[in-house]
Amino acid sequence: MSKERDDFVAAKIAKMSLLEKCGQLLTFTWRGAIPTPSGIEQITKLHAGGICLEPYALETCKNLYWGRSQVDPNFKKPDDYFDIAHTWFNSRAFGISVTPEELTEALNNMQKIAMNRPSGIPLHVTIDMEGDFKNDYTAGGVLQFIPPMGITAIGDVDLAYKIANLMGRQMAAIGVTQFYHPVCDVNINPLNPEIGVRSFGDNVSVISKFIDATVRGYEDAGITATIKHFAGRGDSATDAHDVLDVCRGDKKRMQDVELAAFQAGVDAGASALMTAHTIFPAYDEEYPATLSKKILTDLLRGEMGFDGIIVSDAIGMAAILKKWPLPLACAMAIKAGVDTILLKADDESRSQCLFGIKSAVENGTLPEERVNDAVRRLLCRKYDQGLFEKAGKMDPKETTKIVRSKENRDFSREVAHKALLVVRDDKKLLPLSKDKKILVIEQTIPYEFLGKDLYSHAHMFCEQMVKHSTNLILDDAPFHAEEEDIEEALRLAKEADLVVMTNYYARIEKRGNNTHLARALKAAGHTVVVVTNFPYRKGTTTVADAVVCNFSGTPDSIRASADLLFGAIKPYPTTKMPIDLSAEQNLPEEPDPAPRKSQEKKPGNVWGGKC
């Protein structure tokens, strides 16, 4: 602890108004990469402590969060209440493709706006860059890597550190200060729809080593590592974006499994932790962790010794919103021990949440000392990261050096190669013969996951397959194929010797993936090879003749998969399945949603939101 830092922070807090202090506890989302009155005023008027980046998206107050408005219709506005500007862009429109250098300049601009506030406090800048489909910045050739489960499959702890450190240095050069990562959930439920490959695996003694390496890699790069989702969402069969879940492990199980993984992150020096919107009856039968003093203050700070920043998961998830209106939930979370609220909204709920916290202080339900304690933690971290000196002064040329480095790009391809795993090939179909006519069906990755450029686009797999053979029939299908897509695939398959299809899993695609398409092709008597990012049955299927798991729907992983299919590269013998798949064997297969007929289909390629 530095006396100079503590004196500096204390002097800042002493000069702040209550409204400024309450604003410092809020992390608002900045969608896109262009300044708008709304995006500026959430910094200047709502006194935002930080922004969470979603460059792939577009700001609009028409955008519902997972289909729900976050505005509290019953909110009682205090006398000093005000709202800020709103942006009314088309909620179905996509964001823009912005290069790392351009994003660096854009963040410099936002930090300058923040530093020109009377408080002179910089923003913390956060992002999800977990790997696979949970990279919230994918454009301009930015380096992307496999998710945690793929790293565990490779089995190299030093490599895990190197990946984390390079990702941290890349994003720190752009101006990011915090990752909402690593995921420390132990994925002991193979049917978990939310966590999956975001987890390092299902064996806590194994994954703890990779959590430790990842935390150290981020922190050594100057990035705040955020271990999540405390106290563990690995034993869940639901998605917290949809419902409030209850994880019923007893104290011994949680201490041995869930809490042990988080303790590894705490001991490694993680500067932040994100809460789970989940009830853990072993510690609190009434409130989810985000709102629980018993879990956040008594357990996490008291028993586990965590003294870093506590971040809420996005407070507008249905797990919270269905029971507690957002302004109330924000105040409850701060009182329970949360230091900063993540609010993914572009509408009036931003003002409501700010004044909800302020009103709770003024009416005595939230002690101001608790607010001061949270602000102190946040400002101390900003001081330690040098943000009071360097915010708004990042050099795009330094970003270029990292992102465009041949060494770093070669390393990204090497990691993608090392993660490849042949799950099965009972008919010895691999490597594929160029003499065989192959129908290639590329599952269309949701547009928001793509960089919208030649490096990251919707037909990367087909592009790479053509580099090995032109004896191909190229086709694509939606992420979840509908009736006419299946009919087309069956018709084209009659002209081919075998079918190669991608079958990825992404939790935001609520209708599922293309396992049903694989079944339809097999039922028609065709030979099917599947490439997937998901080692569980949802990805590998039970019917495909050969399966390659790459663990990631990112560009280098997709291209490496095609290379492996044709034998241009071989799998590493040291790469192993990182989970115990026997847990799936006694579980019934989940039914696929019935394909829709053409007249029932919704308009294609419409952005539905991503978190």
Buried (B, 14 or more C-beta within 10 A) or exposed (E): EEEEBEEBBEEBBEEBEEBBBBBBBBBBBBBBBBBBEBBBBBBBBBBBBBBBBBBBBBBBBBBBBBEEBBBBEEBEEEEEBEBBEBBEBEBBEBBBBBBBBBBBBBBBBBBEBBBEBEBEBBBBBBBBBBBBBBBBBBBBBBBBBBBBBBBBBBBBBEBBBBBBBBBBBBBBBBBBBBBBBBBBBBBBBBBBBBBBBBBBBBBBEBBBBBBBBBBBBBBBBBBBBBBBBBBBBBBBEBBBBBBBBEBEBEEEBBBBBBBBBBBBBBBBBBBBBBBBBBBBEBBBEEBBBBBBBBBBBBBBBEEBEBEBBBBBBBBBBBBBBEEBBBBBBBBBBBBBBBBBBBBBBBBBBBBBBBBBBBBBBBEEEBEBEBBBBBBBBBBBBBBEBEBBEEBBEBEBEBBBBBBEBEEBBEBBBEBBBBBBBBBEBEEEBBBBBEEBEBBBBBBBBBBBBBBBBEBBBBBBBBBBBBEBBEBBBBBBBBBBBBBBBBBBBBEBBEEBBBBBBBBBBBBBBBBBBBBBBBBBBBEBEBBBBBBBBBBBBBBBBEBBBBBBBBBBBBBBBBBBBBBBBBEEBEBBEEBEBBBEBEBBEEEEEEEBEEBBEEEEBEEEEEBBBBB
